Amino acid sequence: MRKSFKLDEIDCAVCAGKLEDAIKKLDGVTDAKVNFLTQKLTLEAADETFENVFESVVKLTADIEPDCEIVR
């Protein structure tokens, strides 16, 4: 399953790159793209584990970019 989410308040392109690299390393993530210009996260994971993977991504985002929020 692939879904896109709006990122609210990601600070810079370097931060977006760090976040993307970290998300790609999470268990269950097939692919991830963080686009600073469009303020968008595209996340790909297996259908049956998508919600658990998404929760991990939200927690990781809060750790790396405390001001950034993933909007569903």
C-alpha positions as CSV (number, residue, x, y, z in Angstrom):
1,M,0.0,0.0,0.0
2,R,1.2,3.5,-0.8
3,K,-0.2,6.6,0.8
4,S,0.8,10.3,0.8
5,F,0.6,12.6,3.8
6,K,1.1,16.3,4.3
7,L,4.0,17.3,6.5
8,D,3.3,20.4,8.6
9,E,6.4,22.5,9.5
10,I,9.3,20.5,8.1
11,D,12.2,23.0,8.5
12,C,14.5,22.5,5.5
13,A,15.6,20.2,2.7
14,V,18.4,18.7,4.7
15,C,16.0,17.8,7.5
16,A,13.7,16.2,4.9
17,G,16.6,14.1,3.6
18,K,17.5,13.0,7.1
19,L,13.9,12.1,7.8
20,E,13.6,10.2,4.6
21,D,16.7,8.2,5.2
22,A,15.6,7.3,8.7
23,I,12.1,6.2,7.6
24,K,13.5,4.0,4.9
25,K,15.5,2.1,7.6
26,L,12.4,1.2,9.7
27,D,11.1,-2.4,9.6
28,G,8.2,-2.8,7.3
29,V,8.9,0.2,5.1
30,T,9.1,-0.7,1.4
31,D,9.9,2.8,0.3
32,A,9.5,6.4,1.5
33,K,9.9,9.8,-0.1
34,V,10.0,13.1,1.8
35,N,9.6,16.1,-0.5
36,F,10.5,19.4,1.2
37,L,9.1,21.6,-1.6
38,T,5.6,20.0,-1.6
39,Q,5.8,19.2,2.2
40,K,4.7,15.7,1.4
41,L,5.6,12.2,2.7
42,T,4.9,9.2,0.5
43,L,5.0,6.0,2.4
44,E,4.9,2.5,1.0
45,A,4.5,-0.7,3.2
46,A,2.6,-4.0,3.1
47,D,-1.2,-3.6,3.5
48,E,-1.4,-5.8,6.6
49,T,1.3,-3.9,8.5
50,F,0.7,-0.4,7.2
51,E,-0.9,1.0,10.3
52,N,1.9,-0.3,12.6
53,V,4.5,1.0,10.2
54,F,2.8,4.4,10.1
55,E,2.8,4.6,13.9
56,S,6.5,4.0,13.9
57,V,7.0,6.7,11.3
58,V,5.0,9.2,13.4
59,K,7.2,8.4,16.5
60,L,10.4,8.7,14.4
61,T,9.3,12.0,12.9
62,A,8.6,13.4,16.4
63,D,12.1,12.3,17.5
64,I,14.0,13.7,14.5
65,E,11.8,16.8,13.8
66,P,9.8,17.7,16.9
67,D,8.0,20.6,15.2
68,C,6.9,18.6,12.2
69,E,3.5,16.9,12.2
70,I,2.2,14.3,9.8
71,V,-1.3,15.2,8.8
72,R,-3.7,12.4,7.8
